């Protein structure tokens, strides 16, 4: 885009210089030459304004496209992070449930072992 803008600017400057030289060397009267130069410069300014509007519009569209891409990537990253978090929470809940179940089983096993030991001691005490 920069090269295109430089090329257009160079063409406009070259055209302006050529037209100015042609008008100054033309056999018209001074007033007619000044009027032609004024008209030409007015056209040149109008063309430059139009080109500036076009460049501004193109830049705005380009910037808008970049913003849309950035939003899309950010939203994708947020979705991925959310999915990962959900998976992690599910895994932790599952592991916690398994750990609690194993702890309850160990507790019951220990309780049964203590009862058995207590019954055994009680039986020995009563048998003695």
C-alpha positions in Angstrom: 0.0 0.0 0.0 2.9 2.4 0.7 4.5 1.8 -2.7 1.1 2.5 -4.4 0.7 5.7 -2.5 4.3 6.8 -3.3 3.7 6.1 -7.0 0.4 8.1 -7.1 2.1 11.0 -5.3 5.0 10.9 -7.7 2.6 10.8 -10.7 0.6 13.8 -9.3 3.7 15.8 -8.7 5.1 15.0 -12.1 1.8 15.9 -13.7 1.6 19.2 -11.8 5.1 20.1 -12.8 4.5 19.3 -16.4 1.2 21.1 -16.6 2.7 24.2 -14.9 5.6 24.3 -17.3 3.2 23.9 -20.3 0.9 26.6 -19.1 3.8 29.0 -18.4 5.3 28.4 -21.8 1.9 28.7 -23.6 1.2 31.8 -25.7 -2.0 32.7 -23.6 -2.4 36.0 -21.8 -1.3 36.2 -18.2 -4.9 36.2 -16.9 -5.9 33.1 -18.9 -2.7 31.3 -17.8 -3.4 32.2 -14.1 -7.0 31.0 -14.5 -5.8 27.7 -16.0 -3.2 27.2 -13.3 -5.9 28.0 -10.6 -8.3 25.5 -12.2 -5.6 22.9 -12.5 -4.5 23.3 -8.9 -8.1 23.2 -7.7 -8.5 19.9 -9.6 -5.2 18.6 -8.1 -6.4 19.5 -4.6 -9.7 17.9 -5.1 -8.0 14.7 -6.4 -5.7 14.7 -3.3 -8.7 15.1 -1.0 -10.4 12.2 -2.7 -7.3 10.1 -2.4 -7.0 10.9 1.3 -10.6 9.9 1.8 -10.0 6.6 0.0 -6.8 5.9 2.0 -8.6 6.8 5.3 -11.5 4.5 4.4 -9.1 1.6 3.5 -7.2 2.1 6.7 -10.4 2.0 8.7 -11.5 -1.2 7.0 -8.1 -2.8 7.5 -8.1 -1.8 11.2 -11.6 -3.1 11.6 -10.5 -6.4 10.2 -7.6 -6.6 12.5 -9.8 -5.9 15.5 -12.3 -8.6 14.4 -9.4 -11.1 14.1 -8.1 -10.2 17.5 -11.6 -10.5 19.1 -12.0 -13.9 17.4 -8.7 -15.2 18.7 -9.3 -13.8 22.1 -12.8 -15.4 22.3 -11.3 -18.7 21.1 -8.7 -18.6 23.8 -11.3 -17.8 26.4 -13.4 -20.8 25.2 -10.4 -23.1 25.3 -9.5 -21.9 28.8 -13.1 -22.4 29.9 -13.2 -25.9 28.5 -9.9 -26.8 30.2 -11.2 -25.4 33.5 -14.4 -27.4 33.2 -12.4 -30.6 32.4 -10.0 -29.9 35.3 -12.9 -29.3 37.8 -14.6 -32.6 36.6 -11.3 -34.5 37.1 -10.7 -33.0 40.6 -14.3 -33.8 41.6 -14.0 -37.4 40.3 -10.6 -37.9 42.0 -11.9 -36.3 45.3 -14.9 -38.7 45.2 -12.7 -41.7 44.6 -10.4 -40.6 47.4 -13.3 -40.1 49.8 -14.6 -43.6 48.9 -11.2 -45.1 49.5 -10.9 -43.3 52.8 -14.3 -44.5 53.9 -13.4 -48.1 53.0 -10.1 -47.8 55.0 -12.0 -46.3 57.9 -14.5 -49.2 57.9 -11.7 -51.7 57.6 -9.9 -50.1 60.6 -13.1 -50.0 62.5 -13.7 -53.7 61.8 -10.2 -54.5 62.8 -10.5 -52.6 66.1 -13.9 -54.4 66.8 -12.3 -57.8 66.0 -9.4 -57.0 68.2 -11.6 -55.7 71.0 -13.8 -58.8 70.8 -10.7 -61.0 70.8 -9.4 -59.3 74.0 -12.9 -59.4 75.5 -13.1 -63.2 74.8 -9.7 -63.8 76.4 -10.6 -61.7 79.5 -13.9 -63.6 80.0 -12.2 -66.9 79.4 -9.6 -66.3 81.9 
